[in-house]
Each structure stands twice: as structure tokens, then as C-alpha cells.
Amino acid sequence: MDGESEIYLPRDIVIPSSDQAFDELVHFSYPNILENMSSKDFFKARTILAPTLDIVEEVNNYMMAIIS
């Protein structure tokens, strides 16, 4: 094995690649994020999973741009 593998994901849980993919993902996972920023329970109950650390960093940077 080369450290890589393929998995099947059902279509209903995959967000298609688009210019607005991060926007859609963040607003779906964290609705009204600006209004709920002071609630630690709001963030505890939600998460975004990503396949690589590079994507995690992109999502984090996108979210920081929203809340900054």
C-alpha cells in the first residue's frame, strides 16, 4: 500500500466543488455564526470534517475571515 486509499461517500453527504463550497459548508454547519460566537455550546455541537490538513487550514482561514 502507498498510504492512500479510496472510499465511497453517499452523494447526499458530499458538497459538490464550486466557488461557493466553503460558504455553503460553513453556513450549513454554523448557521448565524456571528450571532452565536459567544456561545461555547454552539461550537461544541458542530464540526466540519475534511480529508486533508490542507483543507482543514482552508476552512479555518475562511471561517476566521468571516468572524474577523
N, CA, C and O atoms as a Maestro MAE file, in Angstrom:
{
 s_m_m2io_version
 :::
 2.0.0
}

f_m_ct {
 s_m_title
 :::
 protein
 m_atom[272] {
  # First column is atom index #
  i_m_mmod_type
  r_m_x_coord
  r_m_y_coord
  r_m_z_coord
  i_m_residue_number
  s_m_chain_name
  s_m_pdb_residue_name
  s_m_pdb_atom_name
  i_m_atomic_number
  :::
  1 25 0.838 -1.184 0.000 1 A "MET " " N  " 7
  2 3 0.000 0.000 0.000 1 A "MET " " CA " 6
  3 2 0.880 1.244 0.000 1 A "MET " " C  " 6
  4 15 1.969 1.255 0.574 1 A "MET " " O  " 8
  5 25 0.398 2.263 -0.639 2 A "ASP " " N  " 7
  6 3 1.154 3.507 -0.756 2 A "ASP " " CA " 6
  7 2 0.682 4.581 0.218 2 A "ASP " " C  " 6
  8 15 1.072 5.742 0.095 2 A "ASP " " O  " 8
  9 25 -0.156 4.203 1.187 3 A "GLY " " N  " 7
  10 3 -0.655 5.177 2.144 3 A "GLY " " CA " 6
  11 2 -1.888 5.910 1.684 3 A "GLY " " C  " 6
  12 15 -2.385 6.791 2.385 3 A "GLY " " O  " 8
  13 25 -2.388 5.564 0.522 4 A "GLU " " N  " 7
  14 3 -3.599 6.187 0.006 4 A "GLU " " CA " 6
  15 2 -4.637 5.113 -0.251 4 A "GLU " " C  " 6
  16 15 -4.302 3.969 -0.558 4 A "GLU " " O  " 8
  17 25 -5.903 5.490 -0.123 5 A "SER " " N  " 7
  18 3 -6.984 4.573 -0.447 5 A "SER " " CA " 6
  19 2 -8.186 5.379 -0.900 5 A "SER " " C  " 6
  20 15 -8.236 6.596 -0.724 5 A "SER " " O  " 8
  21 25 -9.129 4.703 -1.471 6 A "GLU " " N  " 7
  22 3 -10.350 5.354 -1.932 6 A "GLU " " CA " 6
  23 2 -11.521 4.828 -1.124 6 A "GLU " " C  " 6
  24 15 -11.567 3.652 -0.762 6 A "GLU " " O  " 8
  25 25 -12.468 5.717 -0.846 7 A "ILE " " N  " 7
  26 3 -13.690 5.320 -0.165 7 A "ILE " " CA " 6
  27 2 -14.874 5.867 -0.934 7 A "ILE " " C  " 6
  28 15 -14.737 6.827 -1.692 7 A "ILE " " O  " 8
  29 25 -16.014 5.271 -0.749 8 A "TYR " " N  " 7
  30 3 -17.244 5.739 -1.371 8 A "TYR " " CA " 6
  31 2 -18.004 6.581 -0.356 8 A "TYR " " C  " 6
  32 15 -18.185 6.167 0.789 8 A "TYR " " O  " 8
  33 25 -18.445 7.753 -0.772 9 A "LEU " " N  " 7
  34 3 -19.287 8.609 0.062 9 A "LEU " " CA " 6
  35 2 -20.632 8.769 -0.626 9 A "LEU " " C  " 6
  36 15 -20.682 9.054 -1.823 9 A "LEU " " O  " 8
  37 25 -21.717 8.590 0.104 10 A "PRO " " N  " 7
  38 3 -23.037 8.804 -0.497 10 A "PRO " " CA " 6
  39 2 -23.164 10.244 -0.989 10 A "PRO " " C  " 6
  40 15 -22.686 11.177 -0.343 10 A "PRO " " O  " 8
  41 25 -23.805 10.410 -2.124 11 A "ARG " " N  " 7
  42 3 -23.936 11.743 -2.729 11 A "ARG " " CA " 6
  43 2 -24.600 12.759 -1.810 11 A "ARG " " C  " 6
  44 15 -24.290 13.948 -1.875 11 A "ARG " " O  " 8
  45 25 -25.513 12.300 -0.953 12 A "ASP " " N  " 7
  46 3 -26.253 13.243 -0.113 12 A "ASP " " CA " 6
  47 2 -25.410 13.852 1.004 12 A "ASP " " C  " 6
  48 15 -25.865 14.779 1.674 12 A "ASP " " O  " 8
  49 25 -24.197 13.354 1.220 13 A "ILE " " N  " 7
  50 3 -23.343 13.968 2.243 13 A "ILE " " CA " 6
  51 2 -22.150 14.701 1.651 13 A "ILE " " C  " 6
  52 15 -21.309 15.214 2.389 13 A "ILE " " O  " 8
  53 25 -22.069 14.755 0.339 14 A "VAL " " N  " 7
  54 3 -20.948 15.404 -0.338 14 A "VAL " " CA " 6
  55 2 -21.386 16.761 -0.877 14 A "VAL " " C  " 6
  56 15 -22.431 16.876 -1.517 14 A "VAL " " O  " 8
  57 25 -20.582 17.782 -0.614 15 A "ILE " " N  " 7
  58 3 -20.840 19.101 -1.179 15 A "ILE " " CA " 6
  59 2 -20.039 19.198 -2.470 15 A "ILE " " C  " 6
  60 15 -18.811 19.115 -2.446 15 A "ILE " " O  " 8
  61 25 -20.724 19.372 -3.596 16 A "PRO " " N  " 7
  62 3 -20.003 19.461 -4.872 16 A "PRO " " CA " 6
  63 2 -19.023 20.638 -4.882 16 A "PRO " " C  " 6
  64 15 -19.277 21.676 -4.272 16 A "PRO " " O  " 8
  65 25 -17.933 20.464 -5.565 17 A "SER " " N  " 7
  66 3 -16.937 21.518 -5.689 17 A "SER " " CA " 6
  67 2 -17.523 22.699 -6.455 17 A "SER " " C  " 6
  68 15 -18.083 22.535 -7.539 17 A "SER " " O  " 8
  69 25 -17.386 23.881 -5.880 18 A "SER " " N  " 7
  70 3 -17.869 25.099 -6.533 18 A "SER " " CA " 6
  71 2 -17.166 26.292 -5.906 18 A "SER " " C  " 6
  72 15 -16.437 26.155 -4.924 18 A "SER " " O  " 8
  73 25 -17.393 27.462 -6.486 19 A "ASP " " N  " 7
  74 3 -16.802 28.687 -5.938 19 A "ASP " " CA " 6
  75 2 -17.367 29.010 -4.558 19 A "ASP " " C  " 6
  76 15 -16.712 29.680 -3.759 19 A "ASP " " O  " 8
  77 25 -18.568 28.540 -4.279 20 A "GLN " " N  " 7
  78 3 -19.229 28.842 -3.010 20 A "GLN " " CA " 6
  79 2 -19.205 27.672 -2.024 20 A "GLN " " C  " 6
  80 15 -19.927 27.704 -1.028 20 A "GLN " " O  " 8
  81 25 -18.401 26.648 -2.274 21 A "ALA " " N  " 7
  82 3 -18.422 25.438 -1.446 21 A "ALA " " CA " 6
  83 2 -18.151 25.738 0.030 21 A "ALA " " C  " 6
  84 15 -18.893 25.269 0.893 21 A "ALA " " O  " 8
  85 25 -17.106 26.508 0.336 22 A "PHE " " N  " 7
  86 3 -16.811 26.813 1.736 22 A "PHE " " CA " 6
  87 2 -17.929 27.636 2.354 22 A "PHE " " C  " 6
  88 15 -18.315 27.396 3.498 22 A "PHE " " O  " 8
  89 25 -18.443 28.588 1.621 23 A "ASP " " N  " 7
  90 3 -19.534 29.417 2.120 23 A "ASP " " CA " 6
  91 2 -20.741 28.555 2.473 23 A "ASP " " C  " 6
  92 15 -21.313 28.698 3.553 23 A "ASP " " O  " 8
  93 25 -21.127 27.666 1.571 24 A "GLU " " N  " 7
  94 3 -22.263 26.780 1.822 24 A "GLU " " CA " 6
  95 2 -21.997 25.869 3.012 24 A "GLU " " C  " 6
  96 15 -22.873 25.674 3.854 24 A "GLU " " O  " 8
  97 25 -20.802 25.315 3.085 25 A "LEU " " N  " 7
  98 3 -20.442 24.406 4.164 25 A "LEU " " CA " 6
  99 2 -20.474 25.103 5.518 25 A "LEU " " C  " 6
  100 15 -21.061 24.585 6.468 25 A "LEU " " O  " 8
  101 25 -19.859 26.251 5.611 26 A "VAL " " N  " 7
  102 3 -19.803 26.981 6.882 26 A "VAL " " CA " 6
  103 2 -21.187 27.449 7.306 26 A "VAL " " C  " 6
  104 15 -21.541 27.331 8.478 26 A "VAL " " O  " 8
  105 25 -21.970 27.975 6.381 27 A "HIS " " N  " 7
  106 3 -23.298 28.460 6.753 27 A "HIS " " CA " 6
  107 2 -24.265 27.326 7.076 27 A "HIS " " C  " 6
  108 15 -25.211 27.522 7.838 27 A "HIS " " O  " 8
  109 25 -24.041 26.150 6.510 28 A "PHE " " N  " 7
  110 3 -24.856 24.989 6.871 28 A "PHE " " CA " 6
  111 2 -24.464 24.477 8.253 28 A "PHE " " C  " 6
  112 15 -25.329 24.194 9.082 28 A "PHE " " O  " 8
  113 25 -23.163 24.358 8.500 29 A "SER " " N  " 7
  114 3 -22.668 23.802 9.762 29 A "SER " " CA " 6
  115 2 -22.776 24.777 10.928 29 A "SER " " C  " 6
  116 15 -23.001 24.369 12.068 29 A "SER " " O  " 8
  117 25 -22.618 26.056 10.641 30 A "TYR " " N  " 7
  118 3 -22.640 27.089 11.674 30 A "TYR " " CA " 6
  119 2 -23.620 28.197 11.300 30 A "TYR " " C  " 6
  120 15 -23.197 29.314 11.002 30 A "TYR " " O  " 8
  121 25 -24.931 27.905 11.310 31 A "PRO " " N  " 7
  122 3 -25.896 28.951 10.947 31 A "PRO " " CA " 6
  123 2 -25.841 30.111 11.951 31 A "PRO " " C  " 6
  124 15 -25.709 29.898 13.157 31 A "PRO " " O  " 8
  125 25 -25.942 31.304 11.447 32 A "ASN " " N  " 7
  126 3 -25.908 32.507 12.295 32 A "ASN " " CA " 6
  127 2 -24.655 32.554 13.172 32 A "ASN " " C  " 6
  128 15 -24.730 32.862 14.362 32 A "ASN " " O  " 8
  129 25 -23.526 32.251 12.582 33 A "ILE " " N  " 7
  130 3 -22.270 32.155 13.340 33 A "ILE " " CA " 6
  131 2 -21.943 33.446 14.092 33 A "ILE " " C  " 6
  132 15 -21.499 33.393 15.239 33 A "ILE " " O  " 8
  133 25 -22.152 34.579 13.474 34 A "LEU " " N  " 7
  134 3 -21.798 35.842 14.132 34 A "LEU " " CA " 6
  135 2 -22.667 36.101 15.355 34 A "LEU " " C  " 6
  136 15 -22.192 36.652 16.348 34 A "LEU " " O  " 8
  137 25 -23.927 35.711 15.293 35 A "GLU " " N  " 7
  138 3 -24.830 35.909 16.422 35 A "GLU " " CA " 6
  139 2 -24.560 34.917 17.552 35 A "GLU " " C  " 6
  140 15 -24.936 35.170 18.696 35 A "GLU " " O  " 8
  141 25 -23.919 33.803 17.246 36 A "ASN " " N  " 7
  142 3 -23.707 32.746 18.236 36 A "ASN " " CA " 6
  143 2 -22.255 32.593 18.679 36 A "ASN " " C  " 6
  144 15 -21.922 31.627 19.366 36 A "ASN " " O  " 8
  145 25 -21.397 33.517 18.303 37 A "MET " " N  " 7
  146 3 -19.968 33.386 18.605 37 A "MET " " CA " 6
  147 2 -19.656 33.300 20.092 37 A "MET " " C  " 6
  148 15 -18.663 32.678 20.470 37 A "MET " " O  " 8
  149 25 -20.462 33.893 20.930 38 A "SER " " N  " 7
  150 3 -20.162 33.887 22.364 38 A "SER " " CA " 6
  151 2 -20.640 32.616 23.066 38 A "SER " " C  " 6
  152 15 -20.386 32.440 24.258 38 A "SER " " O  " 8
  153 25 -21.318 31.744 22.356 39 A "SER " " N  " 7
  154 3 -21.828 30.509 22.952 39 A "SER " " CA " 6
  155 2 -20.882 29.345 22.680 39 A "SER " " C  " 6
  156 15 -20.766 28.888 21.543 39 A "SER " " O  " 8
  157 25 -20.205 28.865 23.726 40 A "LYS " " N  " 7
  158 3 -19.302 27.730 23.531 40 A "LYS " " CA " 6
  159 2 -20.071 26.468 23.157 40 A "LYS " " C  " 6
  160 15 -19.537 25.607 22.457 40 A "LYS " " O  " 8
  161 25 -21.310 26.346 23.610 41 A "ASP " " N  " 7
  162 3 -22.119 25.181 23.250 41 A "ASP " " CA " 6
  163 2 -22.445 25.158 21.762 41 A "ASP " " C  " 6
  164 15 -22.591 24.086 21.174 41 A "ASP " " O  " 8
  165 25 -22.557 26.323 21.155 42 A "PHE " " N  " 7
  166 3 -22.816 26.407 19.715 42 A "PHE " " CA " 6
  167 2 -21.701 25.706 18.943 42 A "PHE " " C  " 6
  168 15 -21.980 24.965 18.000 42 A "PHE " " O  " 8
  169 25 -20.468 25.922 19.318 43 A "PHE " " N  " 7
  170 3 -19.334 25.320 18.621 43 A "PHE " " CA " 6
  171 2 -19.109 23.864 19.035 43 A "PHE " " C  " 6
  172 15 -18.660 23.056 18.222 43 A "PHE " " O  " 8
  173 25 -19.412 23.525 20.278 44 A "LYS " " N  " 7
  174 3 -19.249 22.149 20.737 44 A "LYS " " CA " 6
  175 2 -20.138 21.181 19.973 44 A "LYS " " C  " 6
  176 15 -19.767 20.026 19.760 44 A "LYS " " O  " 8
  177 25 -21.291 21.640 19.568 45 A "ALA " " N  " 7
  178 3 -22.282 20.771 18.924 45 A "ALA " " CA " 6
  179 2 -22.081 20.643 17.418 45 A "ALA " " C  " 6
  180 15 -22.877 19.982 16.752 45 A "ALA " " O  " 8
  181 25 -21.040 21.257 16.866 46 A "ARG " " N  " 7
  182 3 -20.847 21.268 15.414 46 A "ARG " " CA " 6
  183 2 -19.395 20.977 15.053 46 A "ARG " " C  " 6
  184 15 -18.475 21.247 15.825 46 A "ARG " " O  " 8
  185 25 -19.222 20.425 13.871 47 A "THR " " N  " 7
  186 3 -17.873 20.176 13.367 47 A "THR " " CA " 6
  187 2 -17.896 20.050 11.849 47 A "THR " " C  " 6
  188 15 -18.918 19.707 11.255 47 A "THR " " O  " 8
  189 25 -16.782 20.327 11.250 48 A "ILE " " N  " 7
  190 3 -16.605 20.122 9.810 48 A "ILE " " CA " 6
  191 2 -15.435 19.155 9.660 48 A "ILE " " C  " 6
  192 15 -14.340 19.412 10.162 48 A "ILE " " O  " 8
  193 25 -15.666 18.059 8.976 49 A "LEU " " N  " 7
  194 3 -14.603 17.086 8.720 49 A "LEU " " CA " 6
  195 2 -14.031 17.330 7.338 49 A "LEU " " C  " 6
  196 15 -14.760 17.661 6.402 49 A "LEU " " O  " 8
  197 25 -12.743 17.168 7.217 50 A "ALA " " N  " 7
  198 3 -12.072 17.380 5.930 50 A "ALA " " CA " 6
  199 2 -11.087 16.240 5.685 50 A "ALA " " C  " 6
  200 15 -10.559 15.657 6.632 50 A "ALA " " O  " 8
  201 25 -10.843 15.925 4.428 51 A "PRO " " N  " 7
  202 3 -9.980 14.787 4.111 51 A "PRO " " CA " 6
  203 2 -8.483 15.030 4.319 51 A "PRO " " C  " 6
  204 15 -7.725 14.074 4.483 51 A "PRO " " O  " 8
  205 25 -8.050 16.284 4.315 52 A "THR " " N  " 7
  206 3 -6.623 16.575 4.482 52 A "THR " " CA " 6
  207 2 -6.439 17.783 5.390 52 A "THR " " C  " 6
  208 15 -7.358 18.582 5.572 52 A "THR " " O  " 8
  209 25 -5.259 17.906 5.950 53 A "LEU " " N  " 7
  210 3 -4.957 19.071 6.787 53 A "LEU " " CA " 6
  211 2 -4.947 20.357 5.968 53 A "LEU " " C  " 6
  212 15 -5.248 21.428 6.497 53 A "LEU " " O  " 8
  213 25 -4.607 20.267 4.697 54 A "ASP " " N  " 7
  214 3 -4.640 21.452 3.832 54 A "ASP " " CA " 6
  215 2 -6.059 22.000 3.728 54 A "ASP " " C  " 6
  216 15 -6.258 23.214 3.770 54 A "ASP " " O  " 8
  217 25 -7.040 21.121 3.593 55 A "ILE " " N  " 7
  218 3 -8.436 21.561 3.512 55 A "ILE " " CA " 6
  219 2 -8.894 22.104 4.859 55 A "ILE " " C  " 6
  220 15 -9.629 23.091 4.909 55 A "ILE " " O  " 8
  221 25 -8.469 21.474 5.948 56 A "VAL " " N  " 7
  222 3 -8.789 21.984 7.286 56 A "VAL " " CA " 6
  223 2 -8.285 23.416 7.423 56 A "VAL " " C  " 6
  224 15 -9.002 24.284 7.920 56 A "VAL " " O  " 8
  225 25 -7.065 23.661 6.986 57 A "GLU " " N  " 7
  226 3 -6.489 25.007 7.065 57 A "GLU " " CA " 6
  227 2 -7.284 25.996 6.208 57 A "GLU " " C  " 6
  228 15 -7.512 27.130 6.629 57 A "GLU " " O  " 8
  229 25 -7.703 25.581 5.024 58 A "GLU " " N  " 7
  230 3 -8.508 26.457 4.166 58 A "GLU " " CA " 6
  231 2 -9.842 26.799 4.821 58 A "GLU " " C  " 6
  232 15 -10.271 27.952 4.794 58 A "GLU " " O  " 8
  233 25 -10.496 25.802 5.409 59 A "VAL " " N  " 7
  234 3 -11.774 26.046 6.095 59 A "VAL " " CA " 6
  235 2 -11.552 26.978 7.282 59 A "VAL " " C  " 6
  236 15 -12.315 27.924 7.475 59 A "VAL " " O  " 8
  237 25 -10.522 26.724 8.072 60 A "ASN " " N  " 7
  238 3 -10.224 27.589 9.220 60 A "ASN " " CA " 6
  239 2 -9.957 29.025 8.784 60 A "ASN " " C  " 6
  240 15 -10.460 29.963 9.403 60 A "ASN " " O  " 8
  241 25 -9.179 29.203 7.737 61 A "ASN " " N  " 7
  242 3 -8.898 30.552 7.234 61 A "ASN " " CA " 6
  243 2 -10.172 31.235 6.757 61 A "ASN " " C  " 6
  244 15 -10.369 32.427 6.993 61 A "ASN " " O  " 8
  245 25 -11.031 30.484 6.088 62 A "TYR " " N  " 7
  246 3 -12.297 31.045 5.611 62 A "TYR " " CA " 6
  247 2 -13.157 31.485 6.796 62 A "TYR " " C  " 6
  248 15 -13.731 32.575 6.786 62 A "TYR " " O  " 8
  249 25 -13.241 30.628 7.818 63 A "MET " " N  " 7
  250 3 -14.048 30.973 8.995 63 A "MET " " CA " 6
  251 2 -13.466 32.168 9.740 63 A "MET " " C  " 6
  252 15 -14.214 33.019 10.222 63 A "MET " " O  " 8
  253 25 -12.150 32.241 9.838 64 A "MET " " N  " 7
  254 3 -11.527 33.387 10.506 64 A "MET " " CA " 6
  255 2 -11.823 34.682 9.759 64 A "MET " " C  " 6
  256 15 -12.006 35.728 10.382 64 A "MET " " O  " 8
  257 25 -11.869 34.622 8.442 65 A "ALA " " N  " 7
  258 3 -12.203 35.811 7.649 65 A "ALA " " CA " 6
  259 2 -13.635 36.259 7.926 65 A "ALA " " C  " 6
  260 15 -13.923 37.455 7.914 65 A "ALA " " O  " 8
  261 25 -14.523 35.318 8.171 66 A "ILE " " N  " 7
  262 3 -15.919 35.662 8.467 66 A "ILE " " CA " 6
  263 2 -16.028 36.348 9.822 66 A "ILE " " C  " 6
  264 15 -16.726 37.352 9.957 66 A "ILE " " O  " 8
  265 25 -15.342 35.809 10.825 67 A "ILE " " N  " 7
  266 3 -15.534 36.327 12.183 67 A "ILE " " CA " 6
  267 2 -14.601 37.478 12.544 67 A "ILE " " C  " 6
  268 15 -14.768 38.099 13.593 67 A "ILE " " O  " 8
  269 25 -13.637 37.766 11.701 68 A "SER " " N  " 7
  270 3 -12.703 38.862 11.994 68 A "SER " " CA " 6
  271 2 -13.283 40.203 11.619 68 A "SER " " C  " 6
  272 15 -12.630 41.231 11.799 68 A "SER " " O  " 8
  :::
 }
 m_bond[271] {
  # First column is bond index #
  i_m_from
  i_m_to
  i_m_order
  :::
  1 1 2 1
  2 2 3 1
  3 3 4 2
  4 3 5 1
  5 5 6 1
  6 6 7 1
  7 7 8 2
  8 7 9 1
  9 9 10 1
  10 10 11 1
  11 11 12 2
  12 11 13 1
  13 13 14 1
  14 14 15 1
  15 15 16 2
  16 15 17 1
  17 17 18 1
  18 18 19 1
  19 19 20 2
  20 19 21 1
  21 21 22 1
  22 22 23 1
  23 23 24 2
  24 23 25 1
  25 25 26 1
  26 26 27 1
  27 27 28 2
  28 27 29 1
  29 29 30 1
  30 30 31 1
  31 31 32 2
  32 31 33 1
  33 33 34 1
  34 34 35 1
  35 35 36 2
  36 35 37 1
  37 37 38 1
  38 38 39 1
  39 39 40 2
  40 39 41 1
  41 41 42 1
  42 42 43 1
  43 43 44 2
  44 43 45 1
  45 45 46 1
  46 46 47 1
  47 47 48 2
  48 47 49 1
  49 49 50 1
  50 50 51 1
  51 51 52 2
  52 51 53 1
  53 53 54 1
  54 54 55 1
  55 55 56 2
  56 55 57 1
  57 57 58 1
  58 58 59 1
  59 59 60 2
  60 59 61 1
  61 61 62 1
  62 62 63 1
  63 63 64 2
  64 63 65 1
  65 65 66 1
  66 66 67 1
  67 67 68 2
  68 67 69 1
  69 69 70 1
  70 70 71 1
  71 71 72 2
  72 71 73 1
  73 73 74 1
  74 74 75 1
  75 75 76 2
  76 75 77 1
  77 77 78 1
  78 78 79 1
  79 79 80 2
  80 79 81 1
  81 81 82 1
  82 82 83 1
  83 83 84 2
  84 83 85 1
  85 85 86 1
  86 86 87 1
  87 87 88 2
  88 87 89 1
  89 89 90 1
  90 90 91 1
  91 91 92 2
  92 91 93 1
  93 93 94 1
  94 94 95 1
  95 95 96 2
  96 95 97 1
  97 97 98 1
  98 98 99 1
  99 99 100 2
  100 99 101 1
  101 101 102 1
  102 102 103 1
  103 103 104 2
  104 103 105 1
  105 105 106 1
  106 106 107 1
  107 107 108 2
  108 107 109 1
  109 109 110 1
  110 110 111 1
  111 111 112 2
  112 111 113 1
  113 113 114 1
  114 114 115 1
  115 115 116 2
  116 115 117 1
  117 117 118 1
  118 118 119 1
  119 119 120 2
  120 119 121 1
  121 121 122 1
  122 122 123 1
  123 123 124 2
  124 123 125 1
  125 125 126 1
  126 126 127 1
  127 127 128 2
  128 127 129 1
  129 129 130 1
  130 130 131 1
  131 131 132 2
  132 131 133 1
  133 133 134 1
  134 134 135 1
  135 135 136 2
  136 135 137 1
  137 137 138 1
  138 138 139 1
  139 139 140 2
  140 139 141 1
  141 141 142 1
  142 142 143 1
  143 143 144 2
  144 143 145 1
  145 145 146 1
  146 146 147 1
  147 147 148 2
  148 147 149 1
  149 149 150 1
  150 150 151 1
  151 151 152 2
  152 151 153 1
  153 153 154 1
  154 154 155 1
  155 155 156 2
  156 155 157 1
  157 157 158 1
  158 158 159 1
  159 159 160 2
  160 159 161 1
  161 161 162 1
  162 162 163 1
  163 163 164 2
  164 163 165 1
  165 165 166 1
  166 166 167 1
  167 167 168 2
  168 167 169 1
  169 169 170 1
  170 170 171 1
  171 171 172 2
  172 171 173 1
  173 173 174 1
  174 174 175 1
  175 175 176 2
  176 175 177 1
  177 177 178 1
  178 178 179 1
  179 179 180 2
  180 179 181 1
  181 181 182 1
  182 182 183 1
  183 183 184 2
  184 183 185 1
  185 185 186 1
  186 186 187 1
  187 187 188 2
  188 187 189 1
  189 189 190 1
  190 190 191 1
  191 191 192 2
  192 191 193 1
  193 193 194 1
  194 194 195 1
  195 195 196 2
  196 195 197 1
  197 197 198 1
  198 198 199 1
  199 199 200 2
  200 199 201 1
  201 201 202 1
  202 202 203 1
  203 203 204 2
  204 203 205 1
  205 205 206 1
  206 206 207 1
  207 207 208 2
  208 207 209 1
  209 209 210 1
  210 210 211 1
  211 211 212 2
  212 211 213 1
  213 213 214 1
  214 214 215 1
  215 215 216 2
  216 215 217 1
  217 217 218 1
  218 218 219 1
  219 219 220 2
  220 219 221 1
  221 221 222 1
  222 222 223 1
  223 223 224 2
  224 223 225 1
  225 225 226 1
  226 226 227 1
  227 227 228 2
  228 227 229 1
  229 229 230 1
  230 230 231 1
  231 231 232 2
  232 231 233 1
  233 233 234 1
  234 234 235 1
  235 235 236 2
  236 235 237 1
  237 237 238 1
  238 238 239 1
  239 239 240 2
  240 239 241 1
  241 241 242 1
  242 242 243 1
  243 243 244 2
  244 243 245 1
  245 245 246 1
  246 246 247 1
  247 247 248 2
  248 247 249 1
  249 249 250 1
  250 250 251 1
  251 251 252 2
  252 251 253 1
  253 253 254 1
  254 254 255 1
  255 255 256 2
  256 255 257 1
  257 257 258 1
  258 258 259 1
  259 259 260 2
  260 259 261 1
  261 261 262 1
  262 262 263 1
  263 263 264 2
  264 263 265 1
  265 265 266 1
  266 266 267 1
  267 267 268 2
  268 267 269 1
  269 269 270 1
  270 270 271 1
  271 271 272 2
  :::
 }
}
